[in-house]
Amino acid sequence: MRTTRTFARIVMHCWHACAACSSILPIFPCWVEELLLKLLILDRDGVINHDSDAYIKSVEEWLPLPGSIEAIAQLSKAGWTVAVATNQSGIARGYYDLAVLEAMHEHLRALVAEQGGEVGLIVYCPHGPDEGCDCRKPKPGMLKTIAAHYGVALAGVWFVGDSLGDLEAAKAVDCQPVLVKTGKGEKTLGKTLPVGTLIFDDLAAIAAELIHN
């Protein structure tokens, strides 16, 4: 399937090249659009679920933001692959372990499945801010991992976050940075955002935009 999608992208690029140098617009093969992966990448805390300065340390503390589960399910049912890239330094700080983190993510998957949707790849960085890893945002390592997993280029893929670090990670790999006002989003609005950042109230508003427009 990845090979097929790669071929579809080559056809799409050739179509754009022909369109750019010809006065007659070539017919775009509709099967190409059907094969291209519609990928959306989300931060977790503050985008999907409530965030806390004390960290989210258990499944019981993991509380979805209003409308977020429904939004992910709607996107999934509309053909979007919804992946997640999340910093989880609480592991390095000893607040919870990998088993607890996986339980939170299984809970997320179960909630979305109840609404008829599916969550794609979930990638997390377990390191602290001083460990010098390549995965902790604002470094884009997790986004690259998602791209490699799905065999796609990141250019133009929306990455939705609530912090400046999320937006900077997006910009570093040519993703489209998207800020939501949930979580730390309102506070982030007061900072210098990367050029071209899109701003939405919440994940539900993003789902409506992508599905209907």
Backbone as numpy.savetxt, mean C-alpha at the origin, in Angstrom:
# Nx Ny Nz CAx CAy CAz Cx Cy Cz
1.97 -16.46 -14.67 1.14 -15.26 -14.67 2.00 -14.00 -14.67
3.13 -14.04 -13.91 4.01 -12.88 -13.89 4.57 -12.61 -15.28
4.94 -13.71 -15.99 5.47 -13.55 -17.35 4.42 -12.92 -18.25
3.17 -13.34 -18.10 2.08 -12.78 -18.90 1.91 -11.30 -18.61
1.97 -10.94 -17.32 1.83 -9.53 -16.97 2.99 -8.70 -17.50
4.20 -9.28 -17.46 5.35 -8.58 -18.01 5.16 -8.32 -19.49
4.67 -9.33 -20.23 4.39 -9.16 -21.65 3.33 -8.09 -21.87
2.32 -8.08 -21.02 1.26 -7.07 -21.14 1.83 -5.68 -20.95
2.77 -5.52 -20.00 3.39 -4.21 -19.79 4.22 -3.80 -21.00
4.91 -4.75 -21.62 5.69 -4.44 -22.82 4.77 -3.95 -23.92
3.64 -4.64 -24.11 2.67 -4.22 -25.12 2.17 -2.82 -24.82
1.89 -2.54 -23.54 1.39 -1.23 -23.16 2.42 -0.14 -23.47
3.70 -0.40 -23.13 4.76 0.59 -23.41 4.91 0.81 -24.91
4.81 -0.27 -25.71 4.90 -0.13 -27.17 3.74 0.70 -27.70
2.55 0.49 -27.12 1.38 1.27 -27.54 1.61 2.75 -27.28
2.12 3.08 -26.09 2.38 4.48 -25.76 3.44 5.07 -26.70
4.46 4.27 -27.04 5.51 4.75 -27.94 4.94 5.04 -29.32
4.09 4.15 -29.81 3.46 4.36 -31.12 2.54 5.57 -31.10
1.81 5.72 -30.01 0.88 6.84 -29.90 1.62 8.17 -29.88
2.82 8.16 -29.31 3.58 9.40 -29.17 4.16 9.88 -30.50
4.40 8.96 -31.44 5.06 9.34 -32.69 4.16 9.19 -33.91
2.87 9.02 -33.68 1.96 8.84 -34.81 0.76 9.76 -34.67
0.29 10.25 -35.80 -0.90 11.10 -35.78 -2.17 10.27 -35.70
-2.03 8.97 -35.95 -3.17 8.06 -35.86 -3.01 7.22 -34.60
-3.96 7.34 -33.69 -3.87 6.64 -32.41 -4.12 5.15 -32.62
-3.14 4.30 -32.28 -3.35 2.86 -32.45 -4.40 2.34 -31.47
-5.06 1.26 -31.87 -6.08 0.66 -31.00 -5.39 -0.03 -29.82
-5.83 0.32 -28.61 -5.24 -0.28 -27.41 -5.89 -1.63 -27.14
-5.10 -2.70 -27.06 -5.68 -4.02 -26.83 -6.28 -4.11 -25.42
-7.58 -4.33 -25.32 -8.26 -4.30 -24.02 -7.78 -5.43 -23.11
-7.28 -6.53 -23.67 -6.82 -7.63 -22.83 -5.61 -7.24 -22.01
-4.85 -6.24 -22.49 -3.67 -5.81 -21.75 -4.08 -5.23 -20.40
-5.08 -4.35 -20.43 -5.54 -3.73 -19.18 -6.06 -4.76 -18.20
-6.70 -5.81 -18.72 -7.24 -6.84 -17.85 -6.14 -7.64 -17.16
-4.99 -7.76 -17.81 -3.90 -8.56 -17.25 -3.02 -7.79 -16.29
-2.99 -6.46 -16.42 -2.12 -5.67 -15.57 -2.60 -5.73 -14.12
-1.67 -5.96 -13.21 -2.00 -6.04 -11.80 -2.35 -4.66 -11.27
-3.52 -4.55 -10.64 -3.90 -3.30 -9.99 -3.47 -3.42 -8.53
-2.33 -2.79 -8.22 -1.72 -2.94 -6.90 -1.86 -1.66 -6.09
-2.29 -1.80 -4.85 -2.35 -0.71 -3.89 -1.59 -1.15 -2.65
-0.71 -0.29 -2.14 0.07 -0.62 -0.94 -0.35 0.31 0.18
-0.58 -0.26 1.35 -1.02 0.51 2.51 -0.04 0.39 3.66
0.16 1.50 4.36 0.72 1.43 5.71 -0.36 0.80 6.59
0.00 0.36 7.78 -1.00 -0.29 8.64 -1.54 0.65 9.71
-0.73 0.92 10.73 -1.19 1.71 11.87 -1.50 3.14 11.46
-2.71 3.58 11.75 -3.12 4.93 11.38 -3.79 5.01 10.03
-3.71 3.92 9.26 -4.36 3.85 7.95 -5.48 2.81 7.97
-5.14 1.61 8.44 -6.12 0.53 8.54 -6.71 0.47 9.95
-5.85 0.60 10.94 -6.29 0.48 12.34 -5.85 1.69 13.15
-6.46 1.85 14.31 -6.09 2.93 15.22 -4.63 2.76 15.64
-3.91 3.87 15.72 -2.52 3.86 16.16 -2.46 4.27 17.63
-1.32 4.06 18.26 -1.13 4.44 19.65 0.33 4.72 19.90
0.62 5.78 20.66 2.00 6.07 21.03 2.56 4.98 21.93
1.68 4.21 22.55 2.11 3.10 23.41 2.24 1.80 22.63
2.06 1.86 21.31 2.16 0.72 20.40 0.92 -0.19 20.51
0.67 -0.88 19.42 -0.41 -1.87 19.38 0.22 -3.21 19.71
-0.08 -3.74 20.89 0.70 -4.86 21.42 -0.05 -6.19 21.46
-1.31 -6.19 21.01 -2.08 -7.43 21.06 -3.22 -7.35 20.06
-3.83 -8.50 19.80 -4.99 -8.53 18.91 -6.12 -7.70 19.51
-6.25 -7.72 20.83 -7.30 -6.96 21.50 -7.12 -5.46 21.30
-5.88 -5.01 21.20 -5.61 -3.58 21.00 -5.69 -3.18 19.53
-5.74 -4.17 18.65 -5.79 -3.90 17.21 -7.22 -3.61 16.81
-7.55 -2.33 16.65 -8.92 -1.91 16.37 -8.98 -1.20 15.02
-9.75 -1.72 14.07 -9.80 -1.11 12.74 -10.44 0.27 12.79
-9.95 1.16 11.94 -10.57 2.47 11.77 -11.92 2.30 11.08
-12.87 3.18 11.37 -14.19 3.06 10.74 -14.10 3.03 9.22
-14.69 2.01 8.63 -14.75 1.91 7.17 -13.54 1.31 6.50
-12.46 1.07 7.25 -11.22 0.60 6.60 -11.34 -0.84 6.11
-11.94 -1.70 6.90 -12.08 -3.10 6.50 -12.97 -3.21 5.28
-14.07 -2.48 5.31 -14.99 -2.48 4.17 -14.30 -1.94 2.91
-13.47 -0.91 3.08 -12.77 -0.32 1.94 -11.82 -1.33 1.30
-11.06 -2.05 2.12 -10.14 -3.05 1.58 -10.91 -4.15 0.86
-12.02 -4.58 1.45 -12.83 -5.63 0.82 -13.40 -5.15 -0.51
-13.87 -3.92 -0.55 -14.42 -3.37 -1.79 -13.36 -3.31 -2.88
-12.17 -2.87 -2.51 -11.07 -2.80 -3.47 -10.72 -4.20 -3.99
-10.65 -5.15 -3.08 -10.33 -6.53 -3.46 -11.36 -7.08 -4.43
-12.63 -6.85 -4.13 -13.70 -7.36 -5.00 -13.73 -6.65 -6.34
-13.15 -5.44 -6.38 -13.08 -4.69 -7.64 -11.83 -5.03 -8.45
-11.06 -6.02 -7.97 -9.90 -6.47 -8.73 -8.57 -5.91 -8.28
-8.56 -5.17 -7.18 -7.30 -4.62 -6.68 -6.61 -5.61 -5.76
-5.29 -5.66 -5.86 -4.47 -6.38 -4.89 -4.01 -5.39 -3.85
-4.38 -5.62 -2.60 -4.06 -4.68 -1.51 -2.97 -5.30 -0.64
-1.77 -4.73 -0.71 -0.65 -5.18 0.09 -0.41 -4.20 1.23
0.37 -4.62 2.22 0.62 -3.80 3.40 2.12 -3.77 3.69
2.63 -2.57 4.01 4.03 -2.39 4.40 4.05 -1.60 5.70
4.51 -2.21 6.78 4.37 -1.58 8.09 5.63 -1.68 8.94
6.04 -0.57 9.53 7.11 -0.57 10.53 6.55 -1.15 11.83
7.25 -2.11 12.40 6.82 -2.72 13.67 8.01 -2.83 14.62
8.52 -1.66 15.01 9.69 -1.65 15.91 9.33 -2.11 17.32
8.04 -2.29 17.60 7.65 -2.83 18.90 8.25 -4.19 19.15
8.57 -4.91 18.08 9.23 -6.21 18.23 10.64 -6.01 18.77
11.40 -5.11 18.16 12.76 -4.84 18.62 12.77 -4.27 20.04
11.73 -3.53 20.39 11.65 -2.92 21.72 11.14 -3.90 22.78
10.72 -5.10 22.34 10.28 -6.11 23.29 8.85 -5.98 23.75
8.04 -5.20 23.06 6.64 -5.00 23.47 5.75 -6.17 23.06
6.12 -6.86 22.01 5.38 -8.04 21.53 6.32 -8.84 20.64
5.92 -10.05 20.30 6.80 -10.90 19.49 6.16 -11.17 18.12
6.87 -11.94 17.31 6.40 -12.22 15.95 5.08 -12.98 15.95
4.89 -13.86 16.93 3.65 -14.62 16.99 2.45 -13.70 17.20
2.61 -12.70 18.05 1.53 -11.74 18.30 1.28 -10.91 17.04
2.36 -10.49 16.38 2.20 -9.70 15.15 1.46 -10.51 14.08
1.84 -11.76 13.92 1.16 -12.61 12.94 -0.31 -12.80 13.30
-0.60 -12.88 14.59 -1.99 -13.03 15.02 -2.80 -11.78 14.67
-2.20 -10.61 14.82 -2.87 -9.37 14.42 -3.19 -9.40 12.93
-2.24 -9.84 12.14 -2.43 -9.84 10.69 -3.43 -10.91 10.26
-3.47 -12.02 10.96 -4.50 -13.02 10.68 -5.88 -12.47 11.02
-5.95 -11.68 12.08 -7.21 -11.03 12.46 -7.65 -10.07 11.36
-6.71 -9.29 10.85 -7.01 -8.38 9.73 -7.54 -9.16 8.54
-6.85 -10.22 8.17 -7.28 -11.02 7.02 -8.68 -11.59 7.24
-8.95 -12.04 8.46 -10.25 -12.64 8.75 -11.37 -11.60 8.64
-11.12 -10.40 9.14 -12.13 -9.35 9.07 -12.45 -8.98 7.63
-11.40 -8.88 6.81 -11.61 -8.54 5.40 -12.32 -9.69 4.68
-11.96 -10.91 5.02 -12.60 -12.08 4.40 -14.08 -12.13 4.73
-14.45 -11.71 5.93 -15.86 -11.68 6.32 -16.67 -10.74 5.42
-15.98 -9.74 4.85 -16.63 -8.78 3.96 -16.49 -9.20 2.49
-15.94 -10.39 2.26 -15.82 -10.91 0.91 -14.57 -10.49 0.17
-13.58 -9.96 0.90 -12.35 -9.50 0.27 -11.14 -10.29 0.71
-9.99 -9.85 0.26 -8.74 -10.55 0.55 -7.61 -9.54 0.71
-6.73 -9.78 1.66 -5.53 -8.96 1.85 -4.37 -9.68 1.19
-3.57 -8.94 0.44 -2.41 -9.52 -0.22 -1.23 -9.66 0.72
-0.04 -9.51 0.18 1.19 -9.67 0.95 1.29 -8.61 2.05
1.62 -9.04 3.25 1.89 -8.13 4.36 3.37 -8.22 4.70
4.07 -7.10 4.55 5.51 -7.04 4.83 5.71 -6.12 6.03
6.57 -6.52 6.95 6.81 -5.69 8.13 8.30 -5.57 8.40
8.68 -4.46 9.02 10.05 -4.26 9.48 10.05 -4.41 11.00
10.76 -5.40 11.54 10.77 -5.61 12.99 11.87 -4.85 13.71
12.65 -4.07 12.97 13.85 -3.45 13.53 13.58 -2.12 14.22
14.48 -1.75 15.11 14.42 -0.45 15.75 15.02 0.62 14.86
14.80 1.90 15.21 15.26 2.99 14.35 16.78 3.12 14.24
17.51 2.51 15.16 18.97 2.65 15.15 19.70 1.42 14.62
18.97 0.47 14.06 19.59 -0.78 13.62 20.16 -0.71 12.21
19.86 0.36 11.48 20.46 0.55 10.16 19.98 -0.42 9.09
18.75 -0.90 9.21 18.23 -1.83 8.21 17.81 -1.07 6.95
17.50 -1.83 5.91 17.04 -1.23 4.65 15.53 -1.26 4.50
14.85 -1.86 5.49 13.40 -2.03 5.34 12.58 -1.00 6.11
13.13 -0.41 7.15 12.34 0.53 7.95 12.09 1.81 7.17
10.82 2.15 7.01 10.48 3.41 6.35 11.04 4.58 7.16
11.61 5.60 6.51 11.39 6.01 5.12 12.23 5.30 4.05
13.05 4.31 4.43 13.73 3.53 3.40 12.69 2.66 2.69
12.90 2.39 1.41 11.84 1.74 0.62 11.97 0.23 0.50
12.74 -0.41 1.38 12.99 -1.84 1.23 11.74 -2.69 1.18
10.76 -2.38 2.02 9.53 -3.19 2.03 8.75 -3.03 0.74
8.77 -1.84 0.17 8.07 -1.62 -1.10 8.73 -2.42 -2.21
10.06 -2.48 -2.18 10.78 -3.28 -3.17 10.46 -4.77 -3.02
10.31 -5.21 -1.78 9.96 -6.61 -1.53 8.60 -6.94 -2.12
7.64 -6.04 -1.95 6.31 -6.24 -2.51 6.37 -6.28 -4.03
7.13 -5.36 -4.62 7.26 -5.32 -6.08 7.86 -6.62 -6.60
8.89 -7.12 -5.92 9.53 -8.37 -6.35 8.57 -9.55 -6.21
7.78 -9.55 -5.15 6.83 -10.64 -4.92 5.80 -10.73 -6.05
5.32 -9.58 -6.49 4.28 -9.57 -7.53 4.84 -9.42 -8.94
6.15 -9.19 -9.05 6.76 -9.06 -10.36 6.31 -7.83 -11.11
6.20 -6.70 -10.40 5.73 -5.47 -11.02 6.72 -4.33 -10.77
6.59 -3.28 -11.58 7.33 -2.05 -11.34 6.51 -1.18 -10.39
7.18 -0.39 -9.57 6.49 0.42 -8.57 6.07 1.79 -9.09
6.56 2.18 -10.24 6.26 3.52 -10.76 4.75 3.73 -10.86
4.27 4.75 -10.17 2.86 5.10 -10.22 1.96 4.33 -9.28
2.48 3.29 -8.63 1.67 2.52 -7.68 1.39 3.39 -6.45
0.15 3.44 -6.02 -0.20 4.25 -4.86 0.28 3.58 -3.58
0.99 4.36 -2.76 1.34 3.91 -1.41 0.70 4.87 -0.43
-0.18 4.35 0.40 -1.00 5.17 1.30 -0.43 5.11 2.71
-0.16 6.28 3.28 0.34 6.34 4.63 -0.17 7.55 5.37
0.20 7.63 6.65 -0.22 8.77 7.47 0.96 9.57 8.00
2.18 9.17 7.63 3.37 9.85 8.14 4.27 10.31 7.00
5.15 11.24 7.31 6.09 11.73 6.31 7.02 10.60 5.85
7.38 9.71 6.78 8.22 8.58 6.41 7.59 7.70 5.35
6.28 7.50 5.44 5.57 6.72 4.42 5.69 7.40 3.06
5.45 8.70 3.05 5.47 9.45 1.79 6.86 9.48 1.18
7.88 9.60 2.03 9.26 9.62 1.54 9.66 8.26 0.99
9.20 7.19 1.62 9.47 5.85 1.09 8.84 5.68 -0.28
7.62 6.17 -0.43 6.93 6.10 -1.72 7.72 6.83 -2.79
8.14 8.04 -2.48 8.84 8.87 -3.45 10.16 8.25 -3.86
10.82 7.54 -2.93 12.14 6.97 -3.20 12.11 5.92 -4.30
10.95 5.29 -4.51 10.85 4.25 -5.55 9.81 4.62 -6.61
9.51 5.91 -6.70 8.61 6.43 -7.73 7.17 5.96 -7.58
6.79 5.53 -6.36 5.38 5.29 -6.10 4.65 6.63 -6.02
3.35 6.60 -6.14 2.53 7.78 -5.93 2.27 7.92 -4.43
2.83 8.97 -3.78 2.58 9.13 -2.35 1.16 9.62 -2.09
0.48 8.95 -1.16 -0.90 9.29 -0.82 -1.00 9.41 0.70
-1.50 10.54 1.16 -1.64 10.80 2.60 -3.11 10.72 3.00
-3.38 9.98 4.07 -4.71 10.00 4.67 -4.66 10.84 5.94
-5.79 11.45 6.28 -5.85 12.33 7.45 -6.09 11.57 8.74
-6.26 10.26 8.65 -6.40 9.45 9.86 -5.04 9.24 10.50
-5.02 8.65 11.70 -3.75 8.42 12.38 -3.00 9.71 12.62
-1.75 9.75 12.16 -0.92 10.95 12.29 -1.09 11.89 11.10
-2.05 11.58 10.23 -2.19 12.31 8.98 -2.42 13.80 9.13
-3.28 14.20 10.06 -3.56 15.63 10.25 -2.29 16.37 10.66
-1.50 15.76 11.53 -0.24 16.37 11.96 0.76 16.42 10.80
0.77 15.38 9.98 1.68 15.33 8.84 1.36 16.41 7.83
0.11 16.82 7.74 -0.28 17.88 6.81 0.50 19.16 7.04
0.95 19.39 8.26 1.69 20.60 8.58 3.15 20.55 8.19
3.61 19.42 7.64 5.00 19.27 7.23 5.14 19.49 5.73
6.37 19.57 5.27 6.62 19.72 3.83 6.46 18.36 3.17
5.41 18.21 2.39 5.10 16.93 1.76 5.84 16.79 0.43
6.15 15.56 0.02 6.75 15.36 -1.30 5.85 15.94 -2.39
6.48 16.47 -3.41 5.72 17.05 -4.53 4.79 15.99 -5.13
3.56 16.38 -5.37 2.61 15.48 -6.01 1.84 14.59 -5.06
2.02 14.77 -3.75 1.29 13.95 -2.78 -0.21 14.16 -2.91
-0.95 13.07 -2.97 -2.41 13.13 -2.97 -2.90 13.03 -1.53
-4.00 13.71 -1.22 -4.51 13.75 0.15 -5.99 13.33 0.16
-6.32 12.40 1.05 -7.69 11.92 1.21 -8.05 11.89 2.69
-9.34 11.93 2.97 -9.79 11.88 4.36 -9.44 10.55 5.02
-9.68 9.47 4.31 -9.48 8.14 4.90 -9.41 7.09 3.80
-9.29 5.85 4.22 -9.15 4.75 3.26 -10.43 4.55 2.45
-11.57 4.81 3.06 -12.83 4.68 2.34 -12.89 5.64 1.16
-12.39 6.86 1.35 -12.38 7.84 0.26 -11.45 7.40 -0.86
-10.34 6.77 -0.51 -9.42 6.26 -1.52 -10.07 5.13 -2.32
-10.75 4.24 -1.62 -11.43 3.13 -2.31 -12.46 3.67 -3.29
-13.22 4.67 -2.87 -14.23 5.25 -3.76 -13.58 5.86 -4.99
-12.45 6.54 -4.80 -11.75 7.16 -5.92 -11.24 6.11 -6.90
-10.60 5.08 -6.40 -10.00 4.08 -7.28 -11.05 3.21 -7.97
-12.11 2.91 -7.28 -13.13 2.03 -7.86 -14.01 2.76 -8.87
-14.37 3.99 -8.56 -15.36 4.69 -9.39 -14.74 5.64 -10.41
-13.49 6.05 -10.20 -12.87 7.01 -11.12 -11.68 6.43 -11.85
